[in-house]
Structure formats: C-alpha cells, structure tokens
Amino acid sequence: MSVAVTIAVGVNTDGRREVLGMAIGASEVEPLWTKFLRDLVRRGLSGVKLVISDAHEGIKAATARVLSTT
C-alpha cells in the first residue's frame, strides 16, 4: 500500500527550522493539501513568503486557495 506523508517545515525568527505539521493521506490530491494548509492556518500560520515543492498540481491549487489570504 502506498500513502502520501505531508510535512511542513518553517523557519522561525531566530533562523531555526521547525516542523509545523504532518499529515498522512491516500495521495497528494488537492483536498489533502487544502485541509493540511487550512489546519496550519487555523493553528496560527500566517505571513508565508515561500513554498518549496515539487510543483504538484494539488499543492499549487491549495497554496493559491489557502495561503493567498494569509
């Protein structure tokens, strides 16, 4: 069985990396990314300046939908 593990890492004001969240789903589809990003925003994520990814269509759509309002 194959699953997608989604991990968000951020850099704090001291320049240190921190794991912000993790999710497991059946695949990297847009609804998984949207829920994951909305959960991060709900927990206080804001001011995102850079998203590094493999340009998967799901994360691109979710990033535009969720993070464009932060």
mmCIF file of the N, C-alpha and C atoms, coordinates in Angstrom:
data_MODEL
# 
_entry.id   MODEL 
# 
loop_
_atom_site.group_PDB 
_atom_site.id 
_atom_site.type_symbol 
_atom_site.label_atom_id 
_atom_site.label_alt_id 
_atom_site.label_comp_id 
_atom_site.label_asym_id 
_atom_site.label_entity_id 
_atom_site.label_seq_id 
_atom_site.pdbx_PDB_ins_code 
_atom_site.Cartn_x 
_atom_site.Cartn_y 
_atom_site.Cartn_z 
_atom_site.occupancy 
_atom_site.B_iso_or_equiv 
_atom_site.pdbx_formal_charge 
_atom_site.auth_seq_id 
_atom_site.auth_comp_id 
_atom_site.auth_asym_id 
_atom_site.auth_atom_id 
_atom_site.pdbx_PDB_model_num 
ATOM 1   N N  . MET A 1 1  ? 0.842  -1.173 0.000  1.00 0.00 ? 1  MET A N  1 
ATOM 2   C CA . MET A 1 1  ? 0.000  0.000  0.000  1.00 0.00 ? 1  MET A CA 1 
ATOM 3   C C  . MET A 1 1  ? 0.892  1.242  0.000  1.00 0.00 ? 1  MET A C  1 
ATOM 4   N N  . SER A 1 2  ? 0.494  2.227  -0.752 1.00 0.00 ? 2  SER A N  1 
ATOM 5   C CA . SER A 1 2  ? 1.242  3.473  -0.855 1.00 0.00 ? 2  SER A CA 1 
ATOM 6   C C  . SER A 1 2  ? 0.434  4.602  -0.224 1.00 0.00 ? 2  SER A C  1 
ATOM 7   N N  . VAL A 1 3  ? 1.109  5.454  0.532  1.00 0.00 ? 3  VAL A N  1 
ATOM 8   C CA . VAL A 1 3  ? 0.458  6.611  1.145  1.00 0.00 ? 3  VAL A CA 1 
ATOM 9   C C  . VAL A 1 3  ? 1.338  7.839  0.943  1.00 0.00 ? 3  VAL A C  1 
ATOM 10  N N  . ALA A 1 4  ? 0.725  8.996  1.082  1.00 0.00 ? 4  ALA A N  1 
ATOM 11  C CA . ALA A 1 4  ? 1.463  10.257 1.000  1.00 0.00 ? 4  ALA A CA 1 
ATOM 12  C C  . ALA A 1 4  ? 1.643  10.811 2.409  1.00 0.00 ? 4  ALA A C  1 
ATOM 13  N N  . VAL A 1 5  ? 2.859  11.170 2.744  1.00 0.00 ? 5  VAL A N  1 
ATOM 14  C CA . VAL A 1 5  ? 3.142  11.822 4.021  1.00 0.00 ? 5  VAL A CA 1 
ATOM 15  C C  . VAL A 1 5  ? 3.505  13.268 3.706  1.00 0.00 ? 5  VAL A C  1 
ATOM 16  N N  . THR A 1 6  ? 2.736  14.180 4.250  1.00 0.00 ? 6  THR A N  1 
ATOM 17  C CA . THR A 1 6  ? 2.906  15.604 4.005  1.00 0.00 ? 6  THR A CA 1 
ATOM 18  C C  . THR A 1 6  ? 3.506  16.242 5.247  1.00 0.00 ? 6  THR A C  1 
ATOM 19  N N  . ILE A 1 7  ? 4.604  16.973 5.074  1.00 0.00 ? 7  ILE A N  1 
ATOM 20  C CA . ILE A 1 7  ? 5.268  17.617 6.204  1.00 0.00 ? 7  ILE A CA 1 
ATOM 21  C C  . ILE A 1 7  ? 5.532  19.074 5.853  1.00 0.00 ? 7  ILE A C  1 
ATOM 22  N N  . ALA A 1 8  ? 5.224  19.965 6.780  1.00 0.00 ? 8  ALA A N  1 
ATOM 23  C CA . ALA A 1 8  ? 5.525  21.387 6.604  1.00 0.00 ? 8  ALA A CA 1 
ATOM 24  C C  . ALA A 1 8  ? 6.622  21.771 7.585  1.00 0.00 ? 8  ALA A C  1 
ATOM 25  N N  . VAL A 1 9  ? 7.647  22.420 7.065  1.00 0.00 ? 9  VAL A N  1 
ATOM 26  C CA . VAL A 1 9  ? 8.758  22.902 7.886  1.00 0.00 ? 9  VAL A CA 1 
ATOM 27  C C  . VAL A 1 9  ? 8.842  24.410 7.693  1.00 0.00 ? 9  VAL A C  1 
ATOM 28  N N  . GLY A 1 10 ? 8.966  25.132 8.780  1.00 0.00 ? 10 GLY A N  1 
ATOM 29  C CA . GLY A 1 10 ? 9.086  26.584 8.714  1.00 0.00 ? 10 GLY A CA 1 
ATOM 30  C C  . GLY A 1 10 ? 10.382 27.040 9.349  1.00 0.00 ? 10 GLY A C  1 
ATOM 31  N N  . VAL A 1 11 ? 10.716 28.285 9.116  1.00 0.00 ? 11 VAL A N  1 
ATOM 32  C CA . VAL A 1 11 ? 11.903 28.893 9.721  1.00 0.00 ? 11 VAL A CA 1 
ATOM 33  C C  . VAL A 1 11 ? 11.413 29.991 10.655 1.00 0.00 ? 11 VAL A C  1 
ATOM 34  N N  . ASN A 1 12 ? 11.814 29.907 11.924 1.00 0.00 ? 12 ASN A N  1 
ATOM 35  C CA . ASN A 1 12 ? 11.350 30.902 12.894 1.00 0.00 ? 12 ASN A CA 1 
ATOM 36  C C  . ASN A 1 12 ? 12.198 32.173 12.819 1.00 0.00 ? 12 ASN A C  1 
ATOM 37  N N  . THR A 1 13 ? 11.890 33.138 13.646 1.00 0.00 ? 13 THR A N  1 
ATOM 38  C CA . THR A 1 13 ? 12.588 34.428 13.600 1.00 0.00 ? 13 THR A CA 1 
ATOM 39  C C  . THR A 1 13 ? 14.056 34.324 13.998 1.00 0.00 ? 13 THR A C  1 
ATOM 40  N N  . ASP A 1 14 ? 14.424 33.232 14.665 1.00 0.00 ? 14 ASP A N  1 
ATOM 41  C CA . ASP A 1 14 ? 15.831 33.001 15.014 1.00 0.00 ? 14 ASP A CA 1 
ATOM 42  C C  . ASP A 1 14 ? 16.583 32.275 13.907 1.00 0.00 ? 14 ASP A C  1 
ATOM 43  N N  . GLY A 1 15 ? 15.884 31.950 12.811 1.00 0.00 ? 15 GLY A N  1 
ATOM 44  C CA . GLY A 1 15 ? 16.509 31.243 11.706 1.00 0.00 ? 15 GLY A CA 1 
ATOM 45  C C  . GLY A 1 15 ? 16.551 29.737 11.882 1.00 0.00 ? 15 GLY A C  1 
ATOM 46  N N  . ARG A 1 16 ? 15.850 29.233 12.867 1.00 0.00 ? 16 ARG A N  1 
ATOM 47  C CA . ARG A 1 16 ? 15.833 27.788 13.114 1.00 0.00 ? 16 ARG A CA 1 
ATOM 48  C C  . ARG A 1 16 ? 14.625 27.144 12.446 1.00 0.00 ? 16 ARG A C  1 
ATOM 49  N N  . ARG A 1 17 ? 14.843 25.953 11.907 1.00 0.00 ? 17 ARG A N  1 
ATOM 50  C CA . ARG A 1 17 ? 13.760 25.207 11.273 1.00 0.00 ? 17 ARG A CA 1 
ATOM 51  C C  . ARG A 1 17 ? 12.914 24.497 12.320 1.00 0.00 ? 17 ARG A C  1 
ATOM 52  N N  . GLU A 1 18 ? 11.611 24.505 12.087 1.00 0.00 ? 18 GLU A N  1 
ATOM 53  C CA . GLU A 1 18 ? 10.672 23.824 12.972 1.00 0.00 ? 18 GLU A CA 1 
ATOM 54  C C  . GLU A 1 18 ? 9.657  23.064 12.135 1.00 0.00 ? 18 GLU A C  1 
ATOM 55  N N  . VAL A 1 19 ? 9.320  21.853 12.563 1.00 0.00 ? 19 VAL A N  1 
ATOM 56  C CA . VAL A 1 19 ? 8.246  21.113 11.909 1.00 0.00 ? 19 VAL A CA 1 
ATOM 57  C C  . VAL A 1 19 ? 6.933  21.748 12.345 1.00 0.00 ? 19 VAL A C  1 
ATOM 58  N N  . LEU A 1 20 ? 6.144  22.187 11.373 1.00 0.00 ? 20 LEU A N  1 
ATOM 59  C CA . LEU A 1 20 ? 4.881  22.864 11.664 1.00 0.00 ? 20 LEU A CA 1 
ATOM 60  C C  . LEU A 1 20 ? 3.700  21.904 11.677 1.00 0.00 ? 20 LEU A C  1 
ATOM 61  N N  . GLY A 1 21 ? 3.811  20.837 10.915 1.00 0.00 ? 21 GLY A N  1 
ATOM 62  C CA . GLY A 1 21 ? 2.713  19.886 10.866 1.00 0.00 ? 21 GLY A CA 1 
ATOM 63  C C  . GLY A 1 21 ? 3.031  18.709 9.981  1.00 0.00 ? 21 GLY A C  1 
ATOM 64  N N  . MET A 1 22 ? 2.208  17.665 10.124 1.00 0.00 ? 22 MET A N  1 
ATOM 65  C CA . MET A 1 22 ? 2.354  16.458 9.327  1.00 0.00 ? 22 MET A CA 1 
ATOM 66  C C  . MET A 1 22 ? 0.974  15.864 9.102  1.00 0.00 ? 22 MET A C  1 
ATOM 67  N N  . ALA A 1 23 ? 0.775  15.299 7.928  1.00 0.00 ? 23 ALA A N  1 
ATOM 68  C CA . ALA A 1 23 ? -0.489 14.628 7.621  1.00 0.00 ? 23 ALA A CA 1 
ATOM 69  C C  . ALA A 1 23 ? -0.204 13.408 6.763  1.00 0.00 ? 23 ALA A C  1 
ATOM 70  N N  . ILE A 1 24 ? -1.064 12.415 6.874  1.00 0.00 ? 24 ILE A N  1 
ATOM 71  C CA . ILE A 1 24 ? -0.955 11.206 6.068  1.00 0.00 ? 24 ILE A CA 1 
ATOM 72  C C  . ILE A 1 24 ? -2.247 11.054 5.287  1.00 0.00 ? 24 ILE A C  1 
ATOM 73  N N  . GLY A 1 25 ? -2.117 10.801 3.996  1.00 0.00 ? 25 GLY A N  1 
ATOM 74  C CA . GLY A 1 25 ? -3.296 10.634 3.152  1.00 0.00 ? 25 GLY A CA 1 
ATOM 75  C C  . GLY A 1 25 ? -3.052 9.590  2.084  1.00 0.00 ? 25 GLY A C  1 
ATOM 76  N N  . ALA A 1 26 ? -4.099 9.274  1.365  1.00 0.00 ? 26 ALA A N  1 
ATOM 77  C CA . ALA A 1 26 ? -4.009 8.248  0.324  1.00 0.00 ? 26 ALA A CA 1 
ATOM 78  C C  . ALA A 1 26 ? -3.157 8.701  -0.856 1.00 0.00 ? 26 ALA A C  1 
ATOM 79  N N  . SER A 1 27 ? -3.165 10.010 -1.136 1.00 0.00 ? 27 SER A N  1 
ATOM 80  C CA . SER A 1 27 ? -2.371 10.548 -2.237 1.00 0.00 ? 27 SER A CA 1 
ATOM 81  C C  . SER A 1 27 ? -2.231 12.058 -2.057 1.00 0.00 ? 27 SER A C  1 
ATOM 82  N N  . GLU A 1 28 ? -1.439 12.679 -2.918 1.00 0.00 ? 28 GLU A N  1 
ATOM 83  C CA . GLU A 1 28 ? -1.192 14.120 -2.821 1.00 0.00 ? 28 GLU A CA 1 
ATOM 84  C C  . GLU A 1 28 ? -2.223 14.934 -3.601 1.00 0.00 ? 28 GLU A C  1 
ATOM 85  N N  . VAL A 1 29 ? -3.470 14.639 -3.413 1.00 0.00 ? 29 VAL A N  1 
ATOM 86  C CA . VAL A 1 29 ? -4.517 15.359 -4.132 1.00 0.00 ? 29 VAL A CA 1 
ATOM 87  C C  . VAL A 1 29 ? -4.791 16.703 -3.468 1.00 0.00 ? 29 VAL A C  1 
ATOM 88  N N  . GLU A 1 30 ? -5.401 17.602 -4.221 1.00 0.00 ? 30 GLU A N  1 
ATOM 89  C CA . GLU A 1 30 ? -5.649 18.959 -3.733 1.00 0.00 ? 30 GLU A CA 1 
ATOM 90  C C  . GLU A 1 30 ? -6.450 19.004 -2.431 1.00 0.00 ? 30 GLU A C  1 
ATOM 91  N N  . PRO A 1 31 ? -7.486 18.177 -2.243 1.00 0.00 ? 31 PRO A N  1 
ATOM 92  C CA . PRO A 1 31 ? -8.213 18.244 -0.964 1.00 0.00 ? 31 PRO A CA 1 
ATOM 93  C C  . PRO A 1 31 ? -7.331 17.933 0.257  1.00 0.00 ? 31 PRO A C  1 
ATOM 94  N N  . LEU A 1 32 ? -6.384 17.016 0.127  1.00 0.00 ? 32 LEU A N  1 
ATOM 95  C CA . LEU A 1 32 ? -5.467 16.728 1.232  1.00 0.00 ? 32 LEU A CA 1 
ATOM 96  C C  . LEU A 1 32 ? -4.630 17.961 1.549  1.00 0.00 ? 32 LEU A C  1 
ATOM 97  N N  . TRP A 1 33 ? -4.063 18.583 0.520  1.00 0.00 ? 33 TRP A N  1 
ATOM 98  C CA . TRP A 1 33 ? -3.245 19.777 0.721  1.00 0.00 ? 33 TRP A CA 1 
ATOM 99  C C  . TRP A 1 33 ? -4.069 20.926 1.294  1.00 0.00 ? 33 TRP A C  1 
ATOM 100 N N  . THR A 1 34 ? -5.279 21.107 0.787  1.00 0.00 ? 34 THR A N  1 
ATOM 101 C CA . THR A 1 34 ? -6.130 22.197 1.278  1.00 0.00 ? 34 THR A CA 1 
ATOM 102 C C  . THR A 1 34 ? -6.436 22.019 2.759  1.00 0.00 ? 34 THR A C  1 
ATOM 103 N N  . LYS A 1 35 ? -6.829 20.821 3.157  1.00 0.00 ? 35 LYS A N  1 
ATOM 104 C CA . LYS A 1 35 ? -7.119 20.562 4.573  1.00 0.00 ? 35 LYS A CA 1 
ATOM 105 C C  . LYS A 1 35 ? -5.866 20.774 5.418  1.00 0.00 ? 35 LYS A C  1 
ATOM 106 N N  . PHE A 1 36 ? -4.737 20.262 4.947  1.00 0.00 ? 36 PHE A N  1 
ATOM 107 C CA . PHE A 1 36 ? -3.472 20.395 5.671  1.00 0.00 ? 36 PHE A CA 1 
ATOM 108 C C  . PHE A 1 36 ? -3.116 21.868 5.874  1.00 0.00 ? 36 PHE A C  1 
ATOM 109 N N  . LEU A 1 37 ? -3.178 22.655 4.816  1.00 0.00 ? 37 LEU A N  1 
ATOM 110 C CA . LEU A 1 37 ? -2.829 24.071 4.920  1.00 0.00 ? 37 LEU A CA 1 
ATOM 111 C C  . LEU A 1 37 ? -3.836 24.843 5.769  1.00 0.00 ? 37 LEU A C  1 
ATOM 112 N N  . ARG A 1 38 ? -5.118 24.532 5.630  1.00 0.00 ? 38 ARG A N  1 
ATOM 113 C CA . ARG A 1 38 ? -6.131 25.201 6.464  1.00 0.00 ? 38 ARG A CA 1 
ATOM 114 C C  . ARG A 1 38 ? -5.919 24.891 7.938  1.00 0.00 ? 38 ARG A C  1 
ATOM 115 N N  . ASP A 1 39 ? -5.537 23.655 8.239  1.00 0.00 ? 39 ASP A N  1 
ATOM 116 C CA . ASP A 1 39 ? -5.243 23.298 9.632  1.00 0.00 ? 39 ASP A CA 1 
ATOM 117 C C  . ASP A 1 39 ? -4.065 24.118 10.162 1.00 0.00 ? 39 ASP A C  1 
ATOM 118 N N  . LEU A 1 40 ? -3.034 24.299 9.340  1.00 0.00 ? 40 LEU A N  1 
ATOM 119 C CA . LEU A 1 40 ? -1.883 25.103 9.763  1.00 0.00 ? 40 LEU A CA 1 
ATOM 120 C C  . LEU A 1 40 ? -2.291 26.557 10.000 1.00 0.00 ? 40 LEU A C  1 
ATOM 121 N N  . VAL A 1 41 ? -3.100 27.102 9.107  1.00 0.00 ? 41 VAL A N  1 
ATOM 122 C CA . VAL A 1 41 ? -3.571 28.484 9.265  1.00 0.00 ? 41 VAL A CA 1 
ATOM 123 C C  . VAL A 1 41 ? -4.428 28.597 10.520 1.00 0.00 ? 41 VAL A C  1 
ATOM 124 N N  . ARG A 1 42 ? -5.287 27.625 10.747 1.00 0.00 ? 42 ARG A N  1 
ATOM 125 C CA . ARG A 1 42 ? -6.144 27.625 11.940 1.00 0.00 ? 42 ARG A CA 1 
ATOM 126 C C  . ARG A 1 42 ? -5.297 27.610 13.214 1.00 0.00 ? 42 ARG A C  1 
ATOM 127 N N  . ARG A 1 43 ? -4.133 26.976 13.146 1.00 0.00 ? 43 ARG A N  1 
ATOM 128 C CA . ARG A 1 43 ? -3.240 26.906 14.306 1.00 0.00 ? 43 ARG A CA 1 
ATOM 129 C C  . ARG A 1 43 ? -2.321 28.121 14.406 1.00 0.00 ? 43 ARG A C  1 
ATOM 130 N N  . GLY A 1 44 ? -2.446 29.089 13.475 1.00 0.00 ? 44 GLY A N  1 
ATOM 131 C CA . GLY A 1 44 ? -1.698 30.329 13.611 1.00 0.00 ? 44 GLY A CA 1 
ATOM 132 C C  . GLY A 1 44 ? -0.716 30.651 12.504 1.00 0.00 ? 44 GLY A C  1 
ATOM 133 N N  . LEU A 1 45 ? -0.582 29.789 11.517 1.00 0.00 ? 45 LEU A N  1 
ATOM 134 C CA . LEU A 1 45 ? 0.342  30.077 10.419 1.00 0.00 ? 45 LEU A CA 1 
ATOM 135 C C  . LEU A 1 45 ? -0.123 31.315 9.660  1.00 0.00 ? 45 LEU A C  1 
ATOM 136 N N  . SER A 1 46 ? 0.796  32.236 9.437  1.00 0.00 ? 46 SER A N  1 
ATOM 137 C CA . SER A 1 46 ? 0.486  33.433 8.647  1.00 0.00 ? 46 SER A CA 1 
ATOM 138 C C  . SER A 1 46 ? 1.783  33.992 8.078  1.00 0.00 ? 46 SER A C  1 
ATOM 139 N N  . GLY A 1 47 ? 1.648  34.884 7.133  1.00 0.00 ? 47 GLY A N  1 
ATOM 140 C CA . GLY A 1 47 ? 2.816  35.550 6.575  1.00 0.00 ? 47 GLY A CA 1 
ATOM 141 C C  . GLY A 1 47 ? 3.733  34.645 5.781  1.00 0.00 ? 47 GLY A C  1 
ATOM 142 N N  . VAL A 1 48 ? 3.187  33.635 5.138  1.00 0.00 ? 48 VAL A N  1 
ATOM 143 C CA . VAL A 1 48 ? 4.013  32.710 4.352  1.00 0.00 ? 48 VAL A CA 1 
ATOM 144 C C  . VAL A 1 48 ? 4.618  33.465 3.174  1.00 0.00 ? 48 VAL A C  1 
ATOM 145 N N  . LYS A 1 49 ? 5.924  33.391 3.052  1.00 0.00 ? 49 LYS A N  1 
ATOM 146 C CA . LYS A 1 49 ? 6.628  34.104 1.993  1.00 0.00 ? 49 LYS A CA 1 
ATOM 147 C C  . LYS A 1 49 ? 7.141  33.176 0.895  1.00 0.00 ? 49 LYS A C  1 
ATOM 148 N N  . LEU A 1 50 ? 7.287  31.898 1.202  1.00 0.00 ? 50 LEU A N  1 
ATOM 149 C CA . LEU A 1 50 ? 7.869  30.972 0.235  1.00 0.00 ? 50 LEU A CA 1 
ATOM 150 C C  . LEU A 1 50 ? 7.337  29.573 0.478  1.00 0.00 ? 50 LEU A C  1 
ATOM 151 N N  . VAL A 1 51 ? 6.948  28.904 -0.593 1.00 0.00 ? 51 VAL A N  1 
ATOM 152 C CA . VAL A 1 51 ? 6.555  27.496 -0.539 1.00 0.00 ? 51 VAL A CA 1 
ATOM 153 C C  . VAL A 1 51 ? 7.452  26.756 -1.518 1.00 0.00 ? 51 VAL A C  1 
ATOM 154 N N  . ILE A 1 52 ? 8.167  25.775 -1.025 1.00 0.00 ? 52 ILE A N  1 
ATOM 155 C CA . ILE A 1 52 ? 9.039  24.966 -1.876 1.00 0.00 ? 52 ILE A CA 1 
ATOM 156 C C  . ILE A 1 52 ? 8.394  23.596 -2.016 1.00 0.00 ? 52 ILE A C  1 
ATOM 157 N N  . SER A 1 53 ? 8.188  23.182 -3.252 1.00 0.00 ? 53 SER A N  1 
ATOM 158 C CA . SER A 1 53 ? 7.540  21.896 -3.504 1.00 0.00 ? 53 SER A CA 1 
ATOM 159 C C  . SER A 1 53 ? 8.026  21.328 -4.826 1.00 0.00 ? 53 SER A C  1 
ATOM 160 N N  . ASP A 1 54 ? 7.450  20.197 -5.183 1.00 0.00 ? 54 ASP A N  1 
ATOM 161 C CA . ASP A 1 54 ? 7.768  19.579 -6.467 1.00 0.00 ? 54 ASP A CA 1 
ATOM 162 C C  . ASP A 1 54 ? 6.813  20.050 -7.565 1.00 0.00 ? 54 ASP A C  1 
ATOM 163 N N  . ALA A 1 55 ? 6.108  21.146 -7.319 1.00 0.00 ? 55 ALA A N  1 
ATOM 164 C CA . ALA A 1 55 ? 5.160  21.745 -8.271 1.00 0.00 ? 55 ALA A CA 1 
ATOM 165 C C  . ALA A 1 55 ? 3.989  20.820 -8.586 1.00 0.00 ? 55 ALA A C  1 
ATOM 166 N N  . HIS A 1 56 ? 3.629  19.964 -7.653 1.00 0.00 ? 56 HIS A N  1 
ATOM 167 C CA . HIS A 1 56 ? 2.467  19.094 -7.815 1.00 0.00 ? 56 HIS A CA 1 
ATOM 168 C C  . HIS A 1 56 ? 1.225  19.972 -7.965 1.00 0.00 ? 56 HIS A C  1 
ATOM 169 N N  . GLU A 1 57 ? 0.352  19.613 -8.870 1.00 0.00 ? 57 GLU A N  1 
ATOM 170 C CA . GLU A 1 57 ? -0.842 20.430 -9.125 1.00 0.00 ? 57 GLU A CA 1 
ATOM 171 C C  . GLU A 1 57 ? -1.702 20.597 -7.873 1.00 0.00 ? 57 GLU A C  1 
ATOM 172 N N  . GLY A 1 58 ? -1.762 19.573 -7.020 1.00 0.00 ? 58 GLY A N  1 
ATOM 173 C CA . GLY A 1 58 ? -2.565 19.652 -5.799 1.00 0.00 ? 58 GLY A CA 1 
ATOM 174 C C  . GLY A 1 58 ? -2.061 20.711 -4.842 1.00 0.00 ? 58 GLY A C  1 
ATOM 175 N N  . ILE A 1 59 ? -0.760 20.763 -4.619 1.00 0.00 ? 59 ILE A N  1 
ATOM 176 C CA . ILE A 1 59 ? -0.223 21.765 -3.693 1.00 0.00 ? 59 ILE A CA 1 
ATOM 177 C C  . ILE A 1 59 ? -0.284 23.162 -4.309 1.00 0.00 ? 59 ILE A C  1 
ATOM 178 N N  . LYS A 1 60 ? -0.103 23.255 -5.609 1.00 0.00 ? 60 LYS A N  1 
ATOM 179 C CA . LYS A 1 60 ? -0.197 24.566 -6.254 1.00 0.00 ? 60 LYS A CA 1 
ATOM 180 C C  . LYS A 1 60 ? -1.597 25.147 -6.093 1.00 0.00 ? 60 LYS A C  1 
ATOM 181 N N  . ALA A 1 61 ? -2.621 24.327 -6.318 1.00 0.00 ? 61 ALA A N  1 
ATOM 182 C CA . ALA A 1 61 ? -4.001 24.798 -6.186 1.00 0.00 ? 61 ALA A CA 1 
ATOM 183 C C  . ALA A 1 61 ? -4.334 25.140 -4.736 1.00 0.00 ? 61 ALA A C  1 
ATOM 184 N N  . ALA A 1 62 ? -3.933 24.279 -3.809 1.00 0.00 ? 62 ALA A N  1 
ATOM 185 C CA . ALA A 1 62 ? -4.231 24.512 -2.393 1.00 0.00 ? 62 ALA A CA 1 
ATOM 186 C C  . ALA A 1 62 ? -3.496 25.740 -1.866 1.00 0.00 ? 62 ALA A C  1 
ATOM 187 N N  . THR A 1 63 ? -2.261 25.924 -2.281 1.00 0.00 ? 63 THR A N  1 
ATOM 188 C CA . THR A 1 63 ? -1.492 27.093 -1.851 1.00 0.00 ? 63 THR A CA 1 
ATOM 189 C C  . THR A 1 63 ? -2.162 28.377 -2.326 1.00 0.00 ? 63 THR A C  1 
ATOM 190 N N  . ALA A 1 64 ? -2.578 28.393 -3.575 1.00 0.00 ? 64 ALA A N  1 
ATOM 191 C CA . ALA A 1 64 ? -3.258 29.577 -4.110 1.00 0.00 ? 64 ALA A CA 1 
ATOM 192 C C  . ALA A 1 64 ? -4.564 29.835 -3.370 1.00 0.00 ? 64 ALA A C  1 
ATOM 193 N N  . ARG A 1 65 ? -5.287 28.783 -3.058 1.00 0.00 ? 65 ARG A N  1 
ATOM 194 C CA . ARG A 1 65 ? -6.592 28.922 -2.405 1.00 0.00 ? 65 ARG A CA 1 
ATOM 195 C C  . ARG A 1 65 ? -6.450 29.335 -0.938 1.00 0.00 ? 65 ARG A C  1 
ATOM 196 N N  . VAL A 1 66 ? -5.542 28.721 -0.206 1.00 0.00 ? 66 VAL A N  1 
ATOM 197 C CA . VAL A 1 66 ? -5.483 28.902 1.247  1.00 0.00 ? 66 VAL A CA 1 
ATOM 198 C C  . VAL A 1 66 ? -4.502 29.997 1.660  1.00 0.00 ? 66 VAL A C  1 
ATOM 199 N N  . LEU A 1 67 ? -3.320 29.994 1.101  1.00 0.00 ? 67 LEU A N  1 
ATOM 200 C CA . LEU A 1 67 ? -2.284 30.905 1.587  1.00 0.00 ? 67 LEU A CA 1 
ATOM 201 C C  . LEU A 1 67 ? -2.347 32.293 0.972  1.00 0.00 ? 67 LEU A C  1 
ATOM 202 N N  . SER A 1 68 ? -3.099 32.459 -0.080 1.00 0.00 ? 68 SER A N  1 
ATOM 203 C CA . SER A 1 68 ? -3.203 33.794 -0.673 1.00 0.00 ? 68 SER A CA 1 
ATOM 204 C C  . SER A 1 68 ? -3.969 34.748 0.232  1.00 0.00 ? 68 SER A C  1 
ATOM 205 N N  . THR A 1 69 ? -4.656 34.209 1.230  1.00 0.00 ? 69 THR A N  1 
ATOM 206 C CA . THR A 1 69 ? -5.438 35.045 2.143  1.00 0.00 ? 69 THR A CA 1 
ATOM 207 C C  . THR A 1 69 ? -4.739 35.274 3.474  1.00 0.00 ? 69 THR A C  1 
ATOM 208 N N  . THR A 1 70 ? -3.513 34.736 3.654  1.00 0.00 ? 70 THR A N  1 
ATOM 209 C CA . THR A 1 70 ? -2.821 34.911 4.941  1.00 0.00 ? 70 THR A CA 1 
ATOM 210 C C  . THR A 1 70 ? -1.944 36.136 4.914  1.00 0.00 ? 70 THR A C  1 
# 
